[in-house]
Amino acid sequence: MSFLSFDTLPVWAMLLSLPAHLAAGIALGILYFRGLWWTARRFIGGERATMTIALMIGRFVLLGGLLTLASLEGALPLLVMTLGLLVARSAVVRRVREVAP
C-alpha cells in the first residue's frame, strides 16, 4: 500500500499530524452537518427530491472517503478526526438552535 503508516513516522511528525487531522475533522464536520441542515430544509421546502438525494449521497461519500483515508493511517488519526467531527457537530447544532424559530 502506498499510504504512510502512522507507526513509521517519527514522533515529531506524528505530533504535527494530529492537529491537522483534528482541523480536517472539524472542517469536514462543519460541511457535513451544515449540509445536513440544508438538506432537511430542502425536503421541508418541497425542493426537487432527486437533487436533494444526490446531495445526501455526495455528503455520505465525502465523509466515508475522508474517514477511510484517515483509517489507513492508523487508529489515532481516525479517532482524532472523529473527535473533530463531534466538535463541529456540537457547534453546528448550537448555531442552528440559535437561528431556527
C-alpha positions, 0 to 999 in steps of 0.5 A: 500500500502506498499510504504512510503508516502512522507507526513509521513516522517519527514522533515529531511528525506524528505530533504535527499530524494530529492537529491537522487531522483534528482541523480536517475533522472539524472542517469536514464536520462543519460541511457535513452537518451544515449540509445536513441542515440544508438538506432537511430544509430542502425536503421541508421546502418541497425542493426537487427530491432527486437533487436533494438525494444526490446531495445526501449521497455526495455528503455520505461519500465525502465523509466515508472517503475522508474517514477511510483515508484517515483509517489507513493511517492508523487508529489515532488519526481516525479517532482524532478526526472523529473527535473533530467531527463531534466538535463541529457537530456540537457547534453546528447544532448550537448555531442552528438552535440559535437561528431556527424559530 
